[in-house]
Amino acid sequence: MTYHPSEFSDGHDADRTDDGKRRHASQAHPSGGTRGHEADRHGVDHKRSPGTRADTSANDNANTDAVAGIHTHAEAKTSADTAMNTNASAGTLPHDEADALRDFIATGWPLGTEDDSPTFLWNEVLDDLAVECDATRLSGPVAPFDQARAIMRAPIDWYFQSLAASVPDTQLTPEGYAMRQAALPTFHIETRALSGVQAVAGNAMMSDHWQDAAANLAAALEVTAEFIGNIADREDEGFVFLKRLIQDIRVYFESLARSADPITGAASLQAILDVVCSEDFRLNPTQMVELLSCALPFARWDDTRVLAYDALDKASGAMDRMLHQAKTDVQTDLASGLMENADGDLVDYPIELVHMHFEQTMLFLRHDLLRLSGEAEAADRFLAEHHDMEPFADSYAARLIAQERWQELLDFSELVMRDDPNQQLMVIPSDVAPYEWESIHEAALQALGRREELCELYRERVVEAFDSDEVFNVSRLRAASGDNWPRQVKLILEEYDDGREHFTRNMAYEQLLISEKLGERAWRYARQFPKSRTKLAKTIALARPETAKHIILGPIGMDGSYEGEMPARQAAYQHIAKSLMKYASVFSMNEAQSIARKLVEHYPARAKLAQALYALLETEG
């Protein structure tokens, strides 16, 4: 499913004015501020204007409340900053996650643009496209219904006639040609089998005879869906055509909902609804719901809002009846639906699964219906109640962040993590929230100034870390703990216990050992994870210098000897030079040069060894 940017109304009823124009409720940003948006009905001027309500005093009050809310948040933030600064010894609380989320919601949130709140199926772009189409739409009749069906059928009949001449074992039946699906060639749009559909749909969309046009568009959907069900659409070219047709019809219904009277709107929507509830679409819930979203623009107007709710109820009723029939009459074809799998083979698709998919997809439509109906608070509750679905949880978190409702975000993130500790973020990217919902929880703690909980969180991350990109948690813990840093280090050492219960290296812990110069602890850790010894050698040298020398030099002896047979390879010589440079950085250059000279003396015939050690020997100690 594709999630789109959106806008929604704020719950105030729209007014039908004396000149026949209708207004819908003002659009709202996730933070709660309002912006004007006015659309005209039965008129040609679709420009937006600042005013959206007849009662300007109510509008002023709403704006005053919004400003008051902003001041409240600003004052709270200022107080928190003051308290933090006056307690510098406690450390400066990190705010990276909170800032990153604020910036993302303000500039990069994909389910809303600028002042818009999240929707999933409706898109303000649909309305803008409809306005553009209105400028070129003609006030002329559409093709008669029967003639339109004949135009659509002709190229399709020609296509099947050509197939019948080439596909083996084709039989002519009263209903048409019967062919084995597996024997059919792959359909390609270049055959122009759907050119009649294109012509009829284009003719309908150019007309403002809304009801007649809607009837022809519904027929175009029906013919296309039936055609796709009888071809081998292995490349999905027919399916793509259907999706584009649905999108074009959605744009048309934006204009229809705004311009047609309620009676015409009801009849037009019913024509689409009849197709939505047909068997061809009931077995494809995603396309069914996408087409059903033609009802959404009707929710923006007071006198047609009921049509949108009625359409959703009718579609749900049709799916419920299909499921009931499948359960009560297992002899019917409704017990399963034949659908193509990824390999293009027809497989049985249980109706129960189809119904479950439909119900889940309908949740997005029901949410958008609340938004467009002006029920902003109800839509937010809907998101929170369905927090087990990633897009809803992400969107609700975004609403809380935009409105600086950090305590509620903290409670909500705890709810999500408690119900499903592995729930992922779908809309908020990993570079903004690297720890998924834990990052959301962290941002709330930062914004609320919850020092002890942040310290506990960062300490736990250090103990459980294994990747190099988690090292930053050490510095965050240091910044948050302030004068309490020694105690945090002690707790980490106790909880990590030298890595005895761990199976991989911990880069954050290694960084802590190095920065705190914990030589003995570094050696105990290195015994658990031998590959860390070279990295920790300098730290180990603080407590066990002889051990560190052995780690760094390996088979190289202090007297210039070499344990075993020294490989006569350039790579081996370069490794020796590198080890001695490491030794010099940990102990002294003079000692390293002394060992190098003894090596050259010990192996006088190895000129390449001397060359590899030349730079070290020439370095001033």
DRENSEVO-59685 format. One line per field, with one value per residue (C-alpha): residue number from 1; residue in one letter; x, y, z. Coordinates in steps of 0.2 Angstrom, whole numbers, plus 5000, padded with zeros to 4 digits. Layout:
BEGIN
num	(NUM,...)
residu	(A,...)
east	(X,...)
north	(Y,...)
up	(Z,...)
REM end
This chain:
BEGIN
num	(1,2,3,4,5,6,7,8,9,10,11,12,13,14,15,16,17,18,19,20,21,22,23,24,25,26,27,28,29,30,31,32,33,34,35,36,37,38,39,40,41,42,43,44,45,46,47,48,49,50,51,52,53,54,55,56,57,58,59,60,61,62,63,64,65,66,67,68,69,70,71,72,73,74,75,76,77,78,79,80,81,82,83,84,85,86,87,88,89,90,91,92,93,94,95,96,97,98,99,100,101,102,103,104,105,106,107,108,109,110,111,112,113,114,115,116,117,118,119,120,121,122,123,124,125,126,127,128,129,130,131,132,133,134,135,136,137,138,139,140,141,142,143,144,145,146,147,148,149,150,151,152,153,154,155,156,157,158,159,160,161,162,163,164,165,166,167,168,169,170,171,172,173,174,175,176,177,178,179,180,181,182,183,184,185,186,187,188,189,190,191,192,193,194,195,196,197,198,199,200,201,202,203,204,205,206,207,208,209,210,211,212,213,214,215,216,217,218,219,220,221,222,223,224,225,226,227,228,229,230,231,232,233,234,235,236,237,238,239,240,241,242,243,244,245,246,247,248,249,250,251,252,253,254,255,256,257,258,259,260,261,262,263,264,265,266,267,268,269,270,271,272,273,274,275,276,277,278,279,280,281,282,283,284,285,286,287,288,289,290,291,292,293,294,295,296,297,298,299,300,301,302,303,304,305,306,307,308,309,310,311,312,313,314,315,316,317,318,319,320,321,322,323,324,325,326,327,328,329,330,331,332,333,334,335,336,337,338,339,340,341,342,343,344,345,346,347,348,349,350,351,352,353,354,355,356,357,358,359,360,361,362,363,364,365,366,367,368,369,370,371,372,373,374,375,376,377,378,379,380,381,382,383,384,385,386,387,388,389,390,391,392,393,394,395,396,397,398,399,400,401,402,403,404,405,406,407,408,409,410,411,412,413,414,415,416,417,418,419,420,421,422,423,424,425,426,427,428,429,430,431,432,433,434,435,436,437,438,439,440,441,442,443,444,445,446,447,448,449,450,451,452,453,454,455,456,457,458,459,460,461,462,463,464,465,466,467,468,469,470,471,472,473,474,475,476,477,478,479,480,481,482,483,484,485,486,487,488,489,490,491,492,493,494,495,496,497,498,499,500,501,502,503,504,505,506,507,508,509,510,511,512,513,514,515,516,517,518,519,520,521,522,523,524,525,526,527,528,529,530,531,532,533,534,535,536,537,538,539,540,541,542,543,544,545,546,547,548,549,550,551,552,553,554,555,556,557,558,559,560,561,562,563,564,565,566,567,568,569,570,571,572,573,574,575,576,577,578,579,580,581,582,583,584,585,586,587,588,589,590,591,592,593,594,595,596,597,598,599,600,601,602,603,604,605,606,607,608,609,610,611,612,613,614,615,616,617,618,619,620,621)
residu	(M,T,Y,H,P,S,E,F,S,D,G,H,D,A,D,R,T,D,D,G,K,R,R,H,A,S,Q,A,H,P,S,G,G,T,R,G,H,E,A,D,R,H,G,V,D,H,K,R,S,P,G,T,R,A,D,T,S,A,N,D,N,A,N,T,D,A,V,A,G,I,H,T,H,A,E,A,K,T,S,A,D,T,A,M,N,T,N,A,S,A,G,T,L,P,H,D,E,A,D,A,L,R,D,F,I,A,T,G,W,P,L,G,T,E,D,D,S,P,T,F,L,W,N,E,V,L,D,D,L,A,V,E,C,D,A,T,R,L,S,G,P,V,A,P,F,D,Q,A,R,A,I,M,R,A,P,I,D,W,Y,F,Q,S,L,A,A,S,V,P,D,T,Q,L,T,P,E,G,Y,A,M,R,Q,A,A,L,P,T,F,H,I,E,T,R,A,L,S,G,V,Q,A,V,A,G,N,A,M,M,S,D,H,W,Q,D,A,A,A,N,L,A,A,A,L,E,V,T,A,E,F,I,G,N,I,A,D,R,E,D,E,G,F,V,F,L,K,R,L,I,Q,D,I,R,V,Y,F,E,S,L,A,R,S,A,D,P,I,T,G,A,A,S,L,Q,A,I,L,D,V,V,C,S,E,D,F,R,L,N,P,T,Q,M,V,E,L,L,S,C,A,L,P,F,A,R,W,D,D,T,R,V,L,A,Y,D,A,L,D,K,A,S,G,A,M,D,R,M,L,H,Q,A,K,T,D,V,Q,T,D,L,A,S,G,L,M,E,N,A,D,G,D,L,V,D,Y,P,I,E,L,V,H,M,H,F,E,Q,T,M,L,F,L,R,H,D,L,L,R,L,S,G,E,A,E,A,A,D,R,F,L,A,E,H,H,D,M,E,P,F,A,D,S,Y,A,A,R,L,I,A,Q,E,R,W,Q,E,L,L,D,F,S,E,L,V,M,R,D,D,P,N,Q,Q,L,M,V,I,P,S,D,V,A,P,Y,E,W,E,S,I,H,E,A,A,L,Q,A,L,G,R,R,E,E,L,C,E,L,Y,R,E,R,V,V,E,A,F,D,S,D,E,V,F,N,V,S,R,L,R,A,A,S,G,D,N,W,P,R,Q,V,K,L,I,L,E,E,Y,D,D,G,R,E,H,F,T,R,N,M,A,Y,E,Q,L,L,I,S,E,K,L,G,E,R,A,W,R,Y,A,R,Q,F,P,K,S,R,T,K,L,A,K,T,I,A,L,A,R,P,E,T,A,K,H,I,I,L,G,P,I,G,M,D,G,S,Y,E,G,E,M,P,A,R,Q,A,A,Y,Q,H,I,A,K,S,L,M,K,Y,A,S,V,F,S,M,N,E,A,Q,S,I,A,R,K,L,V,E,H,Y,P,A,R,A,K,L,A,Q,A,L,Y,A,L,L,E,T,E,G)
east	(5000,5006,5004,5002,5003,4986,4975,4960,4947,4946,4928,4918,4904,4904,4892,4881,4881,4867,4876,4877,4895,4900,4915,4924,4932,4950,4965,4976,4995,5000,5004,4986,4988,4975,4976,4962,4956,4940,4934,4919,4905,4895,4908,4923,4934,4943,4956,4959,4955,4961,4943,4934,4921,4906,4909,4925,4925,4926,4941,4949,4947,4954,4969,4971,4970,4983,4995,4992,4997,5013,5017,5014,5026,5039,5038,5039,5055,5062,5060,5067,5082,5085,5084,5096,5109,5108,5113,5128,5137,5123,5128,5120,5106,5108,5094,5100,5085,5072,5080,5081,5063,5057,5067,5060,5042,5044,5053,5053,5037,5030,5012,5009,5016,5018,5002,4994,4990,4993,4981,4985,4973,4968,4980,4979,4987,4971,4962,4975,4974,4955,4956,4968,4956,4941,4949,4949,4933,4918,4900,4895,4886,4896,4894,4877,4879,4876,4886,4901,4900,4900,4916,4925,4920,4925,4945,4943,4933,4946,4960,4952,4948,4966,4971,4958,4967,4983,4980,4978,4962,4952,4933,4919,4905,4889,4899,4914,4931,4937,4956,4968,4976,4993,4992,4988,5002,5007,4997,5005,4997,5003,4990,4978,4964,4960,4960,4941,4941,4953,4942,4926,4935,4943,4927,4918,4932,4931,4912,4903,4888,4893,4880,4881,4900,4901,4890,4902,4918,4910,4907,4925,4931,4920,4925,4944,4943,4934,4946,4961,4953,4953,4971,4988,4994,5011,5020,5006,5003,4984,4985,4995,4982,4968,4978,4980,4962,4957,4968,4961,4943,4948,4954,4937,4927,4936,4928,4912,4911,4914,4903,4888,4873,4870,4857,4869,4883,4874,4869,4887,4895,4882,4888,4906,4900,4891,4908,4917,4906,4907,4916,4930,4935,4930,4944,4956,4955,4968,4961,4944,4948,4958,4943,4931,4942,4932,4920,4932,4930,4912,4916,4923,4906,4892,4877,4887,4897,4884,4887,4905,4900,4886,4898,4910,4896,4889,4906,4909,4892,4896,4912,4904,4890,4903,4912,4896,4891,4908,4906,4889,4890,4906,4900,4900,4915,4916,4925,4941,4946,4957,4972,4989,5004,5021,5025,5009,5001,4982,4981,4966,4966,4955,4940,4944,4961,4954,4941,4955,4965,4950,4947,4965,4965,4949,4957,4966,4951,4941,4955,4955,4936,4938,4951,4941,4925,4934,4935,4953,4953,4943,4956,4970,4962,4960,4978,4982,4970,4978,4996,5000,5000,5016,5010,4996,5009,5021,5008,5002,5020,5022,5007,5013,5030,5023,5013,5027,5016,5031,5024,5010,5024,5033,5018,5013,5031,5031,5014,5020,5036,5027,5014,5027,5045,5050,5038,5047,5045,5039,5038,5052,5069,5083,5095,5082,5077,5092,5084,5067,5054,5067,5073,5056,5056,5073,5068,5053,5065,5077,5063,5056,5073,5072,5090,5090,5080,5091,5107,5099,5095,5112,5121,5110,5115,5133,5132,5122,5131,5141,5142,5154,5140,5134,5150,5141,5131,5147,5148,5129,5130,5145,5136,5120,5128,5139,5147,5139,5150,5161,5146,5140,5157,5156,5139,5144,5159,5148,5134,5145,5156,5171,5159,5157,5139,5142,5147,5154,5165,5157,5164,5156,5163,5180,5179,5175,5190,5201,5194,5194,5212,5205,5221,5216,5198,5205,5216,5201,5190,5204,5205,5187,5189,5207,5204,5202,5220,5229,5217,5217,5236,5240,5227,5232,5250,5245,5242,5252,5266,5275,5258,5255,5273,5269,5253,5260,5276,5269,5283,5296,5308,5315,5333,5329,5324,5309,5299,5298,5303,5301,5291,5301,5287,5285,5269,5277,5290,5278,5268,5284,5287,5269,5270,5286,5277,5263,5276,5284,5267,5263,5281,5295,5303,5320,5315,5306,5322,5333,5322,5322,5341,5343,5331,5341,5357,5349,5344,5358,5353,5335,5338,5319,5317,5329,5320,5304,5311,5321,5308,5307,5325,5327,5314,5320,5317)
north	(5000,5017,5031,5048,5066,5073,5086,5085,5096,5101,5096,5112,5109,5117,5130,5130,5148,5158,5157,5138,5136,5125,5126,5112,5114,5121,5111,5108,5104,5090,5104,5110,5126,5130,5136,5142,5131,5135,5125,5131,5120,5123,5137,5139,5148,5136,5148,5145,5160,5163,5162,5145,5149,5160,5164,5174,5175,5157,5157,5170,5160,5145,5154,5162,5144,5138,5153,5150,5132,5137,5149,5135,5123,5137,5142,5124,5121,5137,5132,5115,5123,5135,5121,5111,5125,5129,5112,5110,5098,5085,5086,5092,5081,5075,5081,5073,5061,5074,5087,5074,5069,5087,5091,5076,5079,5097,5094,5076,5068,5059,5057,5076,5091,5108,5111,5094,5080,5062,5052,5036,5035,5053,5065,5084,5081,5073,5089,5099,5088,5089,5108,5107,5095,5106,5120,5109,5099,5102,5104,5091,5074,5057,5042,5033,5019,5004,5012,5014,4996,4991,5002,4994,4976,4978,4978,4965,4953,4956,4951,4935,4931,4932,4921,4908,4906,4902,4894,4875,4867,4883,4880,4891,4892,4903,4914,4916,4907,4894,4893,4885,4899,4891,4890,4909,4921,4934,4950,4966,4983,4986,4974,4989,4977,4990,5005,5005,5007,5021,5030,5028,5033,5048,5054,5052,5062,5076,5079,5087,5076,5068,5054,5048,5049,5039,5026,5024,5024,5011,5000,5003,4997,4982,4977,4980,4969,4955,4956,4954,4939,4930,4934,4929,4945,4938,4955,4964,4976,4974,4976,4993,4999,4995,5004,5020,5019,5019,5034,5044,5040,5045,5062,5064,5060,5074,5086,5077,5077,5096,5101,5089,5091,5078,5067,5066,5063,5048,5040,5042,5035,5020,5016,5014,5005,4992,4988,4988,4975,4964,4947,4954,4967,4957,4945,4959,4969,4982,4987,4986,4998,5010,5011,5013,5029,5038,5041,5050,5068,5067,5067,5085,5092,5092,5087,5073,5066,5053,5046,5042,5033,5023,5018,5010,5001,4994,4988,4980,4972,4964,4957,4950,4942,4934,4927,4920,4912,4904,4897,4891,4883,4875,4869,4886,4893,4906,4895,4901,4912,4908,4921,4921,4919,4927,4913,4917,4901,4901,4896,4895,4910,4907,4919,4920,4927,4939,4945,4948,4958,4968,4973,4978,4988,4996,5003,5016,5021,5023,5034,5045,5046,5053,5066,5072,5073,5085,5072,5076,5070,5054,5051,5053,5040,5029,5029,5026,5012,5003,5005,4987,4993,5002,5016,5021,5020,5030,5043,5045,5047,5061,5070,5070,5076,5090,5096,5094,5082,5073,5065,5057,5051,5043,5034,5029,5022,5012,5005,5000,4992,4983,4975,4971,4974,4970,4982,4992,5010,5010,5028,5036,5031,5023,5038,5047,5033,5021,5011,5010,5013,5014,5030,5037,5033,5041,5057,5059,5057,5070,5082,5079,5080,5063,5061,5045,5036,5042,5036,5019,5018,5023,5012,4997,5001,5001,4984,4976,4985,4975,4987,5001,5013,5011,5019,5036,5030,5031,5050,5052,5043,5054,5070,5065,5059,5073,5071,5054,5047,5037,5028,5024,5017,5006,5000,4996,4986,4976,4973,4968,4957,4956,4949,4932,4931,4938,4930,4945,4960,4976,4991,5003,4994,4994,5013,5015,5004,5015,5032,5027,5019,5003,4992,4977,4977,4978,4963,4953,4958,4953,4936,4933,4941,4938,4948,4964,4963,4973,4987,4987,4984,5002,5001,4984,4991,5003,4988,4974,4981,4964,4956,4971,4969,4951,4956,4969,4960,4942,4931,4945,4944,4959,4953,4953,4934,4927,4913,4900,4902,4920,4920,4927,4937,4956,4956,4948,4961,4975,4967,4967,4985,4989,4980,4989,5006,5000,4996,5013,5022,5012,5011,5021,5024,5020,5003,4999,5005,4994,4979,4983,4985,4968,4960,4967,4961,4944,4942,4950,4941,4948,4964,4967,4966,4980,4990,4987,4993,5008,5021,5016,5016,5033,5041,5052,5045)
up	(5000,4996,5009,5004,5011,5016,5024,5035,5042,5060,5065,5062,5051,5033,5028,5012,5007,4998,4982,4982,4986,5000,5012,5022,5038,5040,5037,5052,5055,5067,5079,5080,5071,5058,5040,5028,5014,5004,4990,4979,4973,4957,4953,4942,4954,4965,4973,4992,5003,5021,5029,5032,5044,5044,5063,5062,5081,5083,5071,5081,5097,5089,5083,5101,5108,5096,5100,5119,5116,5108,5122,5135,5126,5124,5142,5148,5137,5143,5161,5158,5150,5164,5177,5167,5165,5184,5188,5177,5189,5185,5166,5151,5145,5127,5115,5099,5096,5101,5089,5075,5076,5077,5061,5052,5057,5051,5035,5030,5036,5021,5027,5027,5019,5027,5037,5033,5045,5041,5029,5020,5005,5002,4995,4993,4976,4971,4974,4965,4950,4950,4949,4934,4926,4929,4919,4903,4907,4894,4898,4885,4886,4886,4875,4878,4890,4878,4865,4877,4882,4863,4860,4875,4870,4852,4854,4868,4856,4842,4855,4860,4842,4837,4852,4847,4831,4839,4856,4855,4861,4861,4862,4857,4870,4872,4883,4872,4869,4882,4883,4895,4906,4905,4886,4884,4878,4890,4888,4883,4883,4865,4859,4861,4868,4881,4869,4869,4888,4886,4874,4885,4901,4892,4885,4902,4912,4900,4904,4918,4916,4932,4934,4916,4916,4932,4925,4910,4921,4932,4916,4911,4928,4926,4909,4913,4929,4919,4905,4917,4925,4908,4901,4906,4914,4919,4917,4926,4912,4913,4932,4930,4918,4930,4944,4933,4928,4947,4950,4936,4942,4960,4953,4943,4959,4968,4956,4956,4975,4975,4961,4959,4970,4983,4973,4958,4970,4978,4961,4954,4970,4969,4952,4958,4973,4963,4955,4971,4978,4962,4963,4953,4966,4982,4979,4978,4994,4991,4974,4981,4995,4984,4972,4987,4992,4978,4993,5003,4995,4999,5018,5016,5014,5026,5015,5007,5021,5025,5007,5012,5028,5019,5005,5018,5027,5011,5005,5022,5022,5005,5011,5027,5016,5005,5021,5028,5012,5011,5028,5026,5009,5006,4989,4981,4972,4986,4998,4989,4975,4961,4961,4953,4964,4961,4947,4938,4943,4948,4967,4979,4990,5006,5008,5026,5022,5009,5022,5035,5022,5018,5036,5039,5023,5027,5043,5033,5024,5040,5048,5033,5033,5051,5046,5031,5041,5053,5067,5071,5089,5084,5071,5083,5095,5080,5077,5096,5097,5082,5087,5083,5064,5061,5050,5063,5077,5068,5063,5081,5087,5074,5080,5098,5093,5082,5096,5109,5119,5126,5141,5130,5118,5133,5138,5121,5117,5132,5127,5110,5116,5130,5118,5104,5109,5091,5082,5069,5063,5045,5041,5052,5045,5054,5053,5063,5075,5075,5089,5082,5096,5109,5100,5101,5120,5121,5113,5125,5140,5133,5130,5148,5156,5164,5168,5178,5165,5152,5161,5164,5145,5139,5152,5146,5128,5132,5141,5127,5112,5099,5084,5081,5078,5095,5103,5104,5119,5130,5127,5129,5146,5151,5146,5155,5171,5175,5192,5193,5179,5191,5198,5180,5175,5191,5187,5169,5175,5187,5174,5160,5171,5158,5145,5152,5147,5130,5114,5103,5106,5113,5104,5116,5131,5123,5120,5139,5144,5133,5138,5157,5156,5164,5161,5172,5166,5148,5150,5158,5143,5131,5138,5133,5116,5110,5094,5104,5112,5099,5100,5119,5121,5125,5139,5145,5146,5160,5172,5163,5153,5150,5144,5132,5125,5121,5113,5102,5097,5095,5089,5089,5104,5113,5108,5090,5089,5080,5087,5074,5055,5050,5033,5019,5012,5010,5019,5034,5035,5034,5048,5058,5055,5059,5076,5080,5076,5088,5101,5099,5102,5118,5125,5117,5100,5107,5113,5096,5086,5097,5093,5075,5074,5083,5070,5055,5063,5067,5049,5038,5022,5022,5013,5011,5030,5032,5019,5028,5044,5037,5040,5059,5061,5053,5064,5077,5095)
REM end
